[in-house]
Amino acid sequence: MMELAVVEVDGAEARIVGEVDMSNATALEQDIRLVLDGSSRGIVLDLSGTTYLDSAGLRMIFALARHAGTAGKRLELVVPDASPVHRVLEIAELPAAVPVHATADPARQALGV
């Protein structure tokens, strides 16, 4: 089961709780794109409550990063070092493409909110 919680400030923040896999990654990407498109600066995507992320979830994050960049916005990820998905992101070399922060405050600062 997966839950998406969205908080909008000047930028936007979305928190994914649960598993992201091929059964929900496409719908989740569409929901997050709507938030991203409605924000002025970009989005902080908080994965600290994400317990599982498969290749469809990785593709979703890369696609969101491309979409944000094309729109002149930012995607900032929050992934604590102890998170179950942290190692998956490292193996996929995602931090080379998307800024990853251990906590939300630096991610918000990078977004400028």
Phi and psi restraints in degrees (range 20) as a CNS / XPLOR table:
assign (resid 1 and name C) (resid 2 and name N)
       (resid 2 and name CA) (resid 2 and name C) 1.0 -132.7 20.0 2
assign (resid 2 and name N) (resid 2 and name CA)
       (resid 2 and name C) (resid 3 and name N) 1.0 144.9 20.0 2
assign (resid 2 and name C) (resid 3 and name N)
       (resid 3 and name CA) (resid 3 and name C) 1.0 -132.1 20.0 2
assign (resid 3 and name N) (resid 3 and name CA)
       (resid 3 and name C) (resid 4 and name N) 1.0 136.5 20.0 2
assign (resid 3 and name C) (resid 4 and name N)
       (resid 4 and name CA) (resid 4 and name C) 1.0 -115.7 20.0 2
assign (resid 4 and name N) (resid 4 and name CA)
       (resid 4 and name C) (resid 5 and name N) 1.0 120.9 20.0 2
assign (resid 4 and name C) (resid 5 and name N)
       (resid 5 and name CA) (resid 5 and name C) 1.0 -112.3 20.0 2
assign (resid 5 and name N) (resid 5 and name CA)
       (resid 5 and name C) (resid 6 and name N) 1.0 133.8 20.0 2
assign (resid 5 and name C) (resid 6 and name N)
       (resid 6 and name CA) (resid 6 and name C) 1.0 -121.5 20.0 2
assign (resid 6 and name N) (resid 6 and name CA)
       (resid 6 and name C) (resid 7 and name N) 1.0 131.6 20.0 2
assign (resid 6 and name C) (resid 7 and name N)
       (resid 7 and name CA) (resid 7 and name C) 1.0 -123.4 20.0 2
assign (resid 7 and name N) (resid 7 and name CA)
       (resid 7 and name C) (resid 8 and name N) 1.0 127.6 20.0 2
assign (resid 7 and name C) (resid 8 and name N)
       (resid 8 and name CA) (resid 8 and name C) 1.0 -110.0 20.0 2
assign (resid 8 and name N) (resid 8 and name CA)
       (resid 8 and name C) (resid 9 and name N) 1.0 127.3 20.0 2
assign (resid 8 and name C) (resid 9 and name N)
       (resid 9 and name CA) (resid 9 and name C) 1.0 -117.3 20.0 2
assign (resid 9 and name N) (resid 9 and name CA)
       (resid 9 and name C) (resid 10 and name N) 1.0 -126.2 20.0 2
assign (resid 9 and name C) (resid 10 and name N)
       (resid 10 and name CA) (resid 10 and name C) 1.0 -78.7 20.0 2
assign (resid 10 and name N) (resid 10 and name CA)
       (resid 10 and name C) (resid 11 and name N) 1.0 -41.1 20.0 2
assign (resid 10 and name C) (resid 11 and name N)
       (resid 11 and name CA) (resid 11 and name C) 1.0 -97.9 20.0 2
assign (resid 11 and name N) (resid 11 and name CA)
       (resid 11 and name C) (resid 12 and name N) 1.0 -157.5 20.0 2
assign (resid 11 and name C) (resid 12 and name N)
       (resid 12 and name CA) (resid 12 and name C) 1.0 -134.4 20.0 2
assign (resid 12 and name N) (resid 12 and name CA)
       (resid 12 and name C) (resid 13 and name N) 1.0 154.2 20.0 2
assign (resid 12 and name C) (resid 13 and name N)
       (resid 13 and name CA) (resid 13 and name C) 1.0 -132.8 20.0 2
assign (resid 13 and name N) (resid 13 and name CA)
       (resid 13 and name C) (resid 14 and name N) 1.0 131.2 20.0 2
assign (resid 13 and name C) (resid 14 and name N)
       (resid 14 and name CA) (resid 14 and name C) 1.0 -124.2 20.0 2
assign (resid 14 and name N) (resid 14 and name CA)
       (resid 14 and name C) (resid 15 and name N) 1.0 136.6 20.0 2
assign (resid 14 and name C) (resid 15 and name N)
       (resid 15 and name CA) (resid 15 and name C) 1.0 -121.5 20.0 2
assign (resid 15 and name N) (resid 15 and name CA)
       (resid 15 and name C) (resid 16 and name N) 1.0 125.4 20.0 2
assign (resid 15 and name C) (resid 16 and name N)
       (resid 16 and name CA) (resid 16 and name C) 1.0 -101.6 20.0 2
assign (resid 16 and name N) (resid 16 and name CA)
       (resid 16 and name C) (resid 17 and name N) 1.0 124.4 20.0 2
assign (resid 16 and name C) (resid 17 and name N)
       (resid 17 and name CA) (resid 17 and name C) 1.0 -117.1 20.0 2
assign (resid 17 and name N) (resid 17 and name CA)
       (resid 17 and name C) (resid 18 and name N) 1.0 125.6 20.0 2
assign (resid 17 and name C) (resid 18 and name N)
       (resid 18 and name CA) (resid 18 and name C) 1.0 112.2 20.0 2
assign (resid 18 and name N) (resid 18 and name CA)
       (resid 18 and name C) (resid 19 and name N) 1.0 -152.0 20.0 2
assign (resid 18 and name C) (resid 19 and name N)
       (resid 19 and name CA) (resid 19 and name C) 1.0 -100.5 20.0 2
assign (resid 19 and name N) (resid 19 and name CA)
       (resid 19 and name C) (resid 20 and name N) 1.0 140.2 20.0 2
assign (resid 19 and name C) (resid 20 and name N)
       (resid 20 and name CA) (resid 20 and name C) 1.0 -117.3 20.0 2
assign (resid 20 and name N) (resid 20 and name CA)
       (resid 20 and name C) (resid 21 and name N) 1.0 117.4 20.0 2
assign (resid 20 and name C) (resid 21 and name N)
       (resid 21 and name CA) (resid 21 and name C) 1.0 -146.8 20.0 2
assign (resid 21 and name N) (resid 21 and name CA)
       (resid 21 and name C) (resid 22 and name N) 1.0 -171.3 20.0 2
assign (resid 21 and name C) (resid 22 and name N)
       (resid 22 and name CA) (resid 22 and name C) 1.0 -63.2 20.0 2
assign (resid 22 and name N) (resid 22 and name CA)
       (resid 22 and name C) (resid 23 and name N) 1.0 -18.3 20.0 2
assign (resid 22 and name C) (resid 23 and name N)
       (resid 23 and name CA) (resid 23 and name C) 1.0 -77.2 20.0 2
assign (resid 23 and name N) (resid 23 and name CA)
       (resid 23 and name C) (resid 24 and name N) 1.0 -19.8 20.0 2
assign (resid 23 and name C) (resid 24 and name N)
       (resid 24 and name CA) (resid 24 and name C) 1.0 -136.3 20.0 2
assign (resid 24 and name N) (resid 24 and name CA)
       (resid 24 and name C) (resid 25 and name N) 1.0 -4.8 20.0 2
assign (resid 24 and name C) (resid 25 and name N)
       (resid 25 and name CA) (resid 25 and name C) 1.0 -63.3 20.0 2
assign (resid 25 and name N) (resid 25 and name CA)
       (resid 25 and name C) (resid 26 and name N) 1.0 -39.4 20.0 2
assign (resid 25 and name C) (resid 26 and name N)
       (resid 26 and name CA) (resid 26 and name C) 1.0 -66.7 20.0 2
assign (resid 26 and name N) (resid 26 and name CA)
       (resid 26 and name C) (resid 27 and name N) 1.0 -46.6 20.0 2
assign (resid 26 and name C) (resid 27 and name N)
       (resid 27 and name CA) (resid 27 and name C) 1.0 -65.3 20.0 2
assign (resid 27 and name N) (resid 27 and name CA)
       (resid 27 and name C) (resid 28 and name N) 1.0 -39.3 20.0 2
assign (resid 27 and name C) (resid 28 and name N)
       (resid 28 and name CA) (resid 28 and name C) 1.0 -63.6 20.0 2
assign (resid 28 and name N) (resid 28 and name CA)
       (resid 28 and name C) (resid 29 and name N) 1.0 -43.5 20.0 2
assign (resid 28 and name C) (resid 29 and name N)
       (resid 29 and name CA) (resid 29 and name C) 1.0 -59.3 20.0 2
assign (resid 29 and name N) (resid 29 and name CA)
       (resid 29 and name C) (resid 30 and name N) 1.0 -43.6 20.0 2
assign (resid 29 and name C) (resid 30 and name N)
       (resid 30 and name CA) (resid 30 and name C) 1.0 -62.2 20.0 2
assign (resid 30 and name N) (resid 30 and name CA)
       (resid 30 and name C) (resid 31 and name N) 1.0 -42.6 20.0 2
assign (resid 30 and name C) (resid 31 and name N)
       (resid 31 and name CA) (resid 31 and name C) 1.0 -63.4 20.0 2
assign (resid 31 and name N) (resid 31 and name CA)
       (resid 31 and name C) (resid 32 and name N) 1.0 -43.4 20.0 2
assign (resid 31 and name C) (resid 32 and name N)
       (resid 32 and name CA) (resid 32 and name C) 1.0 -69.8 20.0 2
assign (resid 32 and name N) (resid 32 and name CA)
       (resid 32 and name C) (resid 33 and name N) 1.0 -35.5 20.0 2
assign (resid 32 and name C) (resid 33 and name N)
       (resid 33 and name CA) (resid 33 and name C) 1.0 -60.7 20.0 2
assign (resid 33 and name N) (resid 33 and name CA)
       (resid 33 and name C) (resid 34 and name N) 1.0 -38.3 20.0 2
assign (resid 33 and name C) (resid 34 and name N)
       (resid 34 and name CA) (resid 34 and name C) 1.0 -61.8 20.0 2
assign (resid 34 and name N) (resid 34 and name CA)
       (resid 34 and name C) (resid 35 and name N) 1.0 -42.4 20.0 2
assign (resid 34 and name C) (resid 35 and name N)
       (resid 35 and name CA) (resid 35 and name C) 1.0 -66.1 20.0 2
assign (resid 35 and name N) (resid 35 and name CA)
       (resid 35 and name C) (resid 36 and name N) 1.0 -45.3 20.0 2
assign (resid 35 and name C) (resid 36 and name N)
       (resid 36 and name CA) (resid 36 and name C) 1.0 -60.3 20.0 2
assign (resid 36 and name N) (resid 36 and name CA)
       (resid 36 and name C) (resid 37 and name N) 1.0 -44.4 20.0 2
assign (resid 36 and name C) (resid 37 and name N)
       (resid 37 and name CA) (resid 37 and name C) 1.0 -66.0 20.0 2
assign (resid 37 and name N) (resid 37 and name CA)
       (resid 37 and name C) (resid 38 and name N) 1.0 -28.5 20.0 2
assign (resid 37 and name C) (resid 38 and name N)
       (resid 38 and name CA) (resid 38 and name C) 1.0 -86.1 20.0 2
assign (resid 38 and name N) (resid 38 and name CA)
       (resid 38 and name C) (resid 39 and name N) 1.0 -7.9 20.0 2
assign (resid 38 and name C) (resid 39 and name N)
       (resid 39 and name CA) (resid 39 and name C) 1.0 -91.2 20.0 2
assign (resid 39 and name N) (resid 39 and name CA)
       (resid 39 and name C) (resid 40 and name N) 1.0 156.2 20.0 2
assign (resid 39 and name C) (resid 40 and name N)
       (resid 40 and name CA) (resid 40 and name C) 1.0 -85.2 20.0 2
assign (resid 40 and name N) (resid 40 and name CA)
       (resid 40 and name C) (resid 41 and name N) 1.0 -30.8 20.0 2
assign (resid 40 and name C) (resid 41 and name N)
       (resid 41 and name CA) (resid 41 and name C) 1.0 -114.0 20.0 2
assign (resid 41 and name N) (resid 41 and name CA)
       (resid 41 and name C) (resid 42 and name N) 1.0 -31.1 20.0 2
assign (resid 41 and name C) (resid 42 and name N)
       (resid 42 and name CA) (resid 42 and name C) 1.0 146.8 20.0 2
assign (resid 42 and name N) (resid 42 and name CA)
       (resid 42 and name C) (resid 43 and name N) 1.0 -154.5 20.0 2
assign (resid 42 and name C) (resid 43 and name N)
       (resid 43 and name CA) (resid 43 and name C) 1.0 -145.5 20.0 2
assign (resid 43 and name N) (resid 43 and name CA)
       (resid 43 and name C) (resid 44 and name N) 1.0 143.7 20.0 2
assign (resid 43 and name C) (resid 44 and name N)
       (resid 44 and name CA) (resid 44 and name C) 1.0 -98.1 20.0 2
assign (resid 44 and name N) (resid 44 and name CA)
       (resid 44 and name C) (resid 45 and name N) 1.0 118.5 20.0 2
assign (resid 44 and name C) (resid 45 and name N)
       (resid 45 and name CA) (resid 45 and name C) 1.0 -103.8 20.0 2
assign (resid 45 and name N) (resid 45 and name CA)
       (resid 45 and name C) (resid 46 and name N) 1.0 108.2 20.0 2
assign (resid 45 and name C) (resid 46 and name N)
       (resid 46 and name CA) (resid 46 and name C) 1.0 -93.1 20.0 2
assign (resid 46 and name N) (resid 46 and name CA)
       (resid 46 and name C) (resid 47 and name N) 1.0 112.6 20.0 2
assign (resid 46 and name C) (resid 47 and name N)
       (resid 47 and name CA) (resid 47 and name C) 1.0 -104.1 20.0 2
assign (resid 47 and name N) (resid 47 and name CA)
       (resid 47 and name C) (resid 48 and name N) 1.0 16.9 20.0 2
assign (resid 47 and name C) (resid 48 and name N)
       (resid 48 and name CA) (resid 48 and name C) 1.0 -66.5 20.0 2
assign (resid 48 and name N) (resid 48 and name CA)
       (resid 48 and name C) (resid 49 and name N) 1.0 -20.5 20.0 2
assign (resid 48 and name C) (resid 49 and name N)
       (resid 49 and name CA) (resid 49 and name C) 1.0 -102.1 20.0 2
assign (resid 49 and name N) (resid 49 and name CA)
       (resid 49 and name C) (resid 50 and name N) 1.0 7.7 20.0 2
assign (resid 49 and name C) (resid 50 and name N)
       (resid 50 and name CA) (resid 50 and name C) 1.0 -84.4 20.0 2
assign (resid 50 and name N) (resid 50 and name CA)
       (resid 50 and name C) (resid 51 and name N) 1.0 126.2 20.0 2
assign (resid 50 and name C) (resid 51 and name N)
       (resid 51 and name CA) (resid 51 and name C) 1.0 -100.3 20.0 2
assign (resid 51 and name N) (resid 51 and name CA)
       (resid 51 and name C) (resid 52 and name N) 1.0 -16.0 20.0 2
assign (resid 51 and name C) (resid 52 and name N)
       (resid 52 and name CA) (resid 52 and name C) 1.0 -155.0 20.0 2
assign (resid 52 and name N) (resid 52 and name CA)
       (resid 52 and name C) (resid 53 and name N) 1.0 140.4 20.0 2
assign (resid 52 and name C) (resid 53 and name N)
       (resid 53 and name CA) (resid 53 and name C) 1.0 -145.3 20.0 2
assign (resid 53 and name N) (resid 53 and name CA)
       (resid 53 and name C) (resid 54 and name N) 1.0 116.3 20.0 2
assign (resid 53 and name C) (resid 54 and name N)
       (resid 54 and name CA) (resid 54 and name C) 1.0 -100.0 20.0 2
assign (resid 54 and name N) (resid 54 and name CA)
       (resid 54 and name C) (resid 55 and name N) 1.0 -169.5 20.0 2
assign (resid 54 and name C) (resid 55 and name N)
       (resid 55 and name CA) (resid 55 and name C) 1.0 -62.5 20.0 2
assign (resid 55 and name N) (resid 55 and name CA)
       (resid 55 and name C) (resid 56 and name N) 1.0 -31.4 20.0 2
assign (resid 55 and name C) (resid 56 and name N)
       (resid 56 and name CA) (resid 56 and name C) 1.0 -66.8 20.0 2
assign (resid 56 and name N) (resid 56 and name CA)
       (resid 56 and name C) (resid 57 and name N) 1.0 -36.2 20.0 2
assign (resid 56 and name C) (resid 57 and name N)
       (resid 57 and name CA) (resid 57 and name C) 1.0 -67.1 20.0 2
assign (resid 57 and name N) (resid 57 and name CA)
       (resid 57 and name C) (resid 58 and name N) 1.0 -40.1 20.0 2
assign (resid 57 and name C) (resid 58 and name N)
       (resid 58 and name CA) (resid 58 and name C) 1.0 -63.2 20.0 2
assign (resid 58 and name N) (resid 58 and name CA)
       (resid 58 and name C) (resid 59 and name N) 1.0 -44.2 20.0 2
assign (resid 58 and name C) (resid 59 and name N)
       (resid 59 and name CA) (resid 59 and name C) 1.0 -59.6 20.0 2
assign (resid 59 and name N) (resid 59 and name CA)
       (resid 59 and name C) (resid 60 and name N) 1.0 -40.2 20.0 2
assign (resid 59 and name C) (resid 60 and name N)
       (resid 60 and name CA) (resid 60 and name C) 1.0 -59.1 20.0 2
assign (resid 60 and name N) (resid 60 and name CA)
       (resid 60 and name C) (resid 61 and name N) 1.0 -45.6 20.0 2
assign (resid 60 and name C) (resid 61 and name N)
       (resid 61 and name CA) (resid 61 and name C) 1.0 -65.9 20.0 2
assign (resid 61 and name N) (resid 61 and name CA)
       (resid 61 and name C) (resid 62 and name N) 1.0 -44.6 20.0 2
assign (resid 61 and name C) (resid 62 and name N)
       (resid 62 and name CA) (resid 62 and name C) 1.0 -61.1 20.0 2
assign (resid 62 and name N) (resid 62 and name CA)
       (resid 62 and name C) (resid 63 and name N) 1.0 -41.0 20.0 2
assign (resid 62 and name C) (resid 63 and name N)
       (resid 63 and name CA) (resid 63 and name C) 1.0 -65.4 20.0 2
assign (resid 63 and name N) (resid 63 and name CA)
       (resid 63 and name C) (resid 64 and name N) 1.0 -40.5 20.0 2
assign (resid 63 and name C) (resid 64 and name N)
       (resid 64 and name CA) (resid 64 and name C) 1.0 -64.6 20.0 2
assign (resid 64 and name N) (resid 64 and name CA)
       (resid 64 and name C) (resid 65 and name N) 1.0 -38.7 20.0 2
assign (resid 64 and name C) (resid 65 and name N)
       (resid 65 and name CA) (resid 65 and name C) 1.0 -63.7 20.0 2
assign (resid 65 and name N) (resid 65 and name CA)
       (resid 65 and name C) (resid 66 and name N) 1.0 -43.1 20.0 2
assign (resid 65 and name C) (resid 66 and name N)
       (resid 66 and name CA) (resid 66 and name C) 1.0 -63.0 20.0 2
assign (resid 66 and name N) (resid 66 and name CA)
       (resid 66 and name C) (resid 67 and name N) 1.0 -44.2 20.0 2
assign (resid 66 and name C) (resid 67 and name N)
       (resid 67 and name CA) (resid 67 and name C) 1.0 -61.6 20.0 2
assign (resid 67 and name N) (resid 67 and name CA)
       (resid 67 and name C) (resid 68 and name N) 1.0 -44.5 20.0 2
assign (resid 67 and name C) (resid 68 and name N)
       (resid 68 and name CA) (resid 68 and name C) 1.0 -61.9 20.0 2
assign (resid 68 and name N) (resid 68 and name CA)
       (resid 68 and name C) (resid 69 and name N) 1.0 -46.9 20.0 2
assign (resid 68 and name C) (resid 69 and name N)
       (resid 69 and name CA) (resid 69 and name C) 1.0 -61.4 20.0 2
assign (resid 69 and name N) (resid 69 and name CA)
       (resid 69 and name C) (resid 70 and name N) 1.0 -41.1 20.0 2
assign (resid 69 and name C) (resid 70 and name N)
       (resid 70 and name CA) (resid 70 and name C) 1.0 -63.3 20.0 2
assign (resid 70 and name N) (resid 70 and name CA)
       (resid 70 and name C) (resid 71 and name N) 1.0 -33.8 20.0 2
assign (resid 70 and name C) (resid 71 and name N)
       (resid 71 and name CA) (resid 71 and name C) 1.0 -86.9 20.0 2
assign (resid 71 and name N) (resid 71 and name CA)
       (resid 71 and name C) (resid 72 and name N) 1.0 1.1 20.0 2
assign (resid 71 and name C) (resid 72 and name N)
       (resid 72 and name CA) (resid 72 and name C) 1.0 74.1 20.0 2
assign (resid 72 and name N) (resid 72 and name CA)
       (resid 72 and name C) (resid 73 and name N) 1.0 27.1 20.0 2
assign (resid 72 and name C) (resid 73 and name N)
       (resid 73 and name CA) (resid 73 and name C) 1.0 -118.9 20.0 2
assign (resid 73 and name N) (resid 73 and name CA)
       (resid 73 and name C) (resid 74 and name N) 1.0 176.7 20.0 2
assign (resid 73 and name C) (resid 74 and name N)
       (resid 74 and name CA) (resid 74 and name C) 1.0 -118.0 20.0 2
assign (resid 74 and name N) (resid 74 and name CA)
       (resid 74 and name C) (resid 75 and name N) 1.0 148.2 20.0 2
assign (resid 74 and name C) (resid 75 and name N)
       (resid 75 and name CA) (resid 75 and name C) 1.0 -119.4 20.0 2
assign (resid 75 and name N) (resid 75 and name CA)
       (resid 75 and name C) (resid 76 and name N) 1.0 121.0 20.0 2
assign (resid 75 and name C) (resid 76 and name N)
       (resid 76 and name CA) (resid 76 and name C) 1.0 -118.8 20.0 2
assign (resid 76 and name N) (resid 76 and name CA)
       (resid 76 and name C) (resid 77 and name N) 1.0 128.1 20.0 2
assign (resid 76 and name C) (resid 77 and name N)
       (resid 77 and name CA) (resid 77 and name C) 1.0 -100.3 20.0 2
assign (resid 77 and name N) (resid 77 and name CA)
       (resid 77 and name C) (resid 78 and name N) 1.0 145.9 20.0 2
assign (resid 77 and name C) (resid 78 and name N)
       (resid 78 and name CA) (resid 78 and name C) 1.0 -115.6 20.0 2
assign (resid 78 and name N) (resid 78 and name CA)
       (resid 78 and name C) (resid 79 and name N) 1.0 115.4 20.0 2
assign (resid 78 and name C) (resid 79 and name N)
       (resid 79 and name CA) (resid 79 and name C) 1.0 -142.3 20.0 2
assign (resid 79 and name N) (resid 79 and name CA)
       (resid 79 and name C) (resid 80 and name N) 1.0 104.0 20.0 2
assign (resid 79 and name C) (resid 80 and name N)
       (resid 80 and name CA) (resid 80 and name C) 1.0 -61.1 20.0 2
assign (resid 80 and name N) (resid 80 and name CA)
       (resid 80 and name C) (resid 81 and name N) 1.0 150.6 20.0 2
assign (resid 80 and name C) (resid 81 and name N)
       (resid 81 and name CA) (resid 81 and name C) 1.0 -56.9 20.0 2
assign (resid 81 and name N) (resid 81 and name CA)
       (resid 81 and name C) (resid 82 and name N) 1.0 -33.8 20.0 2
assign (resid 81 and name C) (resid 82 and name N)
       (resid 82 and name CA) (resid 82 and name C) 1.0 -86.2 20.0 2
assign (resid 82 and name N) (resid 82 and name CA)
       (resid 82 and name C) (resid 83 and name N) 1.0 1.7 20.0 2
assign (resid 82 and name C) (resid 83 and name N)
       (resid 83 and name CA) (resid 83 and name C) 1.0 -65.2 20.0 2
assign (resid 83 and name N) (resid 83 and name CA)
       (resid 83 and name C) (resid 84 and name N) 1.0 143.2 20.0 2
assign (resid 83 and name C) (resid 84 and name N)
       (resid 84 and name CA) (resid 84 and name C) 1.0 -62.3 20.0 2
assign (resid 84 and name N) (resid 84 and name CA)
       (resid 84 and name C) (resid 85 and name N) 1.0 -21.6 20.0 2
assign (resid 84 and name C) (resid 85 and name N)
       (resid 85 and name CA) (resid 85 and name C) 1.0 -96.1 20.0 2
assign (resid 85 and name N) (resid 85 and name CA)
       (resid 85 and name C) (resid 86 and name N) 1.0 -4.7 20.0 2
assign (resid 85 and name C) (resid 86 and name N)
       (resid 86 and name CA) (resid 86 and name C) 1.0 -58.2 20.0 2
assign (resid 86 and name N) (resid 86 and name CA)
       (resid 86 and name C) (resid 87 and name N) 1.0 -48.1 20.0 2
assign (resid 86 and name C) (resid 87 and name N)
       (resid 87 and name CA) (resid 87 and name C) 1.0 -65.3 20.0 2
assign (resid 87 and name N) (resid 87 and name CA)
       (resid 87 and name C) (resid 88 and name N) 1.0 -36.7 20.0 2
assign (resid 87 and name C) (resid 88 and name N)
       (resid 88 and name CA) (resid 88 and name C) 1.0 -59.8 20.0 2
assign (resid 88 and name N) (resid 88 and name CA)
       (resid 88 and name C) (resid 89 and name N) 1.0 -43.9 20.0 2
assign (resid 88 and name C) (resid 89 and name N)
       (resid 89 and name CA) (resid 89 and name C) 1.0 -64.9 20.0 2
assign (resid 89 and name N) (resid 89 and name CA)
       (resid 89 and name C) (resid 90 and name N) 1.0 -39.3 20.0 2
assign (resid 89 and name C) (resid 90 and name N)
       (resid 90 and name CA) (resid 90 and name C) 1.0 -64.2 20.0 2
assign (resid 90 and name N) (resid 90 and name CA)
       (resid 90 and name C) (resid 91 and name N) 1.0 -45.1 20.0 2
assign (resid 90 and name C) (resid 91 and name N)
       (resid 91 and name CA) (resid 91 and name C) 1.0 -60.9 20.0 2
assign (resid 91 and name N) (resid 91 and name CA)
       (resid 91 and name C) (resid 92 and name N) 1.0 -38.4 20.0 2
assign (resid 91 and name C) (resid 92 and name N)
       (resid 92 and name CA) (resid 92 and name C) 1.0 -79.9 20.0 2
assign (resid 92 and name N) (resid 92 and name CA)
       (resid 92 and name C) (resid 93 and name N) 1.0 -0.9 20.0 2
assign (resid 92 and name C) (resid 93 and name N)
       (resid 93 and name CA) (resid 93 and name C) 1.0 57.1 20.0 2
assign (resid 93 and name N) (resid 93 and name CA)
       (resid 93 and name C) (resid 94 and name N) 1.0 32.3 20.0 2
assign (resid 93 and name C) (resid 94 and name N)
       (resid 94 and name CA) (resid 94 and name C) 1.0 -63.9 20.0 2
assign (resid 94 and name N) (resid 94 and name CA)
       (resid 94 and name C) (resid 95 and name N) 1.0 -37.0 20.0 2
assign (resid 94 and name C) (resid 95 and name N)
       (resid 95 and name CA) (resid 95 and name C) 1.0 -59.4 20.0 2
assign (resid 95 and name N) (resid 95 and name CA)
       (resid 95 and name C) (resid 96 and name N) 1.0 -17.4 20.0 2
assign (resid 95 and name C) (resid 96 and name N)
       (resid 96 and name CA) (resid 96 and name C) 1.0 -74.7 20.0 2
assign (resid 96 and name N) (resid 96 and name CA)
       (resid 96 and name C) (resid 97 and name N) 1.0 -21.9 20.0 2
assign (resid 96 and name C) (resid 97 and name N)
       (resid 97 and name CA) (resid 97 and name C) 1.0 -106.9 20.0 2
assign (resid 97 and name N) (resid 97 and name CA)
       (resid 97 and name C) (resid 98 and name N) 1.0 -27.8 20.0 2
assign (resid 97 and name C) (resid 98 and name N)
       (resid 98 and name CA) (resid 98 and name C) 1.0 -134.0 20.0 2
assign (resid 98 and name N) (resid 98 and name CA)
       (resid 98 and name C) (resid 99 and name N) 1.0 130.4 20.0 2
assign (resid 98 and name C) (resid 99 and name N)
       (resid 99 and name CA) (resid 99 and name C) 1.0 -62.4 20.0 2
assign (resid 99 and name N) (resid 99 and name CA)
       (resid 99 and name C) (resid 100 and name N) 1.0 132.1 20.0 2
assign (resid 99 and name C) (resid 100 and name N)
       (resid 100 and name CA) (resid 100 and name C) 1.0 -119.7 20.0 2
assign (resid 100 and name N) (resid 100 and name CA)
       (resid 100 and name C) (resid 101 and name N) 1.0 130.1 20.0 2
assign (resid 100 and name C) (resid 101 and name N)
       (resid 101 and name CA) (resid 101 and name C) 1.0 -120.7 20.0 2
assign (resid 101 and name N) (resid 101 and name CA)
       (resid 101 and name C) (resid 102 and name N) 1.0 148.0 20.0 2
assign (resid 101 and name C) (resid 102 and name N)
       (resid 102 and name CA) (resid 102 and name C) 1.0 -75.8 20.0 2
assign (resid 102 and name N) (resid 102 and name CA)
       (resid 102 and name C) (resid 103 and name N) 1.0 -26.2 20.0 2
assign (resid 102 and name C) (resid 103 and name N)
       (resid 103 and name CA) (resid 103 and name C) 1.0 -136.0 20.0 2
assign (resid 103 and name N) (resid 103 and name CA)
       (resid 103 and name C) (resid 104 and name N) 1.0 167.5 20.0 2
assign (resid 103 and name C) (resid 104 and name N)
       (resid 104 and name CA) (resid 104 and name C) 1.0 -73.6 20.0 2
assign (resid 104 and name N) (resid 104 and name CA)
       (resid 104 and name C) (resid 105 and name N) 1.0 -34.0 20.0 2
assign (resid 104 and name C) (resid 105 and name N)
       (resid 105 and name CA) (resid 105 and name C) 1.0 -58.1 20.0 2
assign (resid 105 and name N) (resid 105 and name CA)
       (resid 105 and name C) (resid 106 and name N) 1.0 -48.5 20.0 2
assign (resid 105 and name C) (resid 106 and name N)
       (resid 106 and name CA) (resid 106 and name C) 1.0 -63.4 20.0 2
assign (resid 106 and name N) (resid 106 and name CA)
       (resid 106 and name C) (resid 107 and name N) 1.0 -32.1 20.0 2
assign (resid 106 and name C) (resid 107 and name N)
       (resid 107 and name CA) (resid 107 and name C) 1.0 -66.2 20.0 2
assign (resid 107 and name N) (resid 107 and name CA)
       (resid 107 and name C) (resid 108 and name N) 1.0 -43.7 20.0 2
assign (resid 107 and name C) (resid 108 and name N)
       (resid 108 and name CA) (resid 108 and name C) 1.0 -63.3 20.0 2
assign (resid 108 and name N) (resid 108 and name CA)
       (resid 108 and name C) (resid 109 and name N) 1.0 -41.7 20.0 2
assign (resid 108 and name C) (resid 109 and name N)
       (resid 109 and name CA) (resid 109 and name C) 1.0 -62.3 20.0 2
assign (resid 109 and name N) (resid 109 and name CA)
       (resid 109 and name C) (resid 110 and name N) 1.0 -41.9 20.0 2
assign (resid 109 and name C) (resid 110 and name N)
       (resid 110 and name CA) (resid 110 and name C) 1.0 -63.5 20.0 2
assign (resid 110 and name N) (resid 110 and name CA)
       (resid 110 and name C) (resid 111 and name N) 1.0 -32.8 20.0 2
assign (resid 110 and name C) (resid 111 and name N)
       (resid 111 and name CA) (resid 111 and name C) 1.0 -77.6 20.0 2
assign (resid 111 and name N) (resid 111 and name CA)
       (resid 111 and name C) (resid 112 and name N) 1.0 -19.8 20.0 2
assign (resid 111 and name C) (resid 112 and name N)
       (resid 112 and name CA) (resid 112 and name C) 1.0 88.6 20.0 2
assign (resid 112 and name N) (resid 112 and name CA)
       (resid 112 and name C) (resid 113 and name N) 1.0 27.4 20.0 2
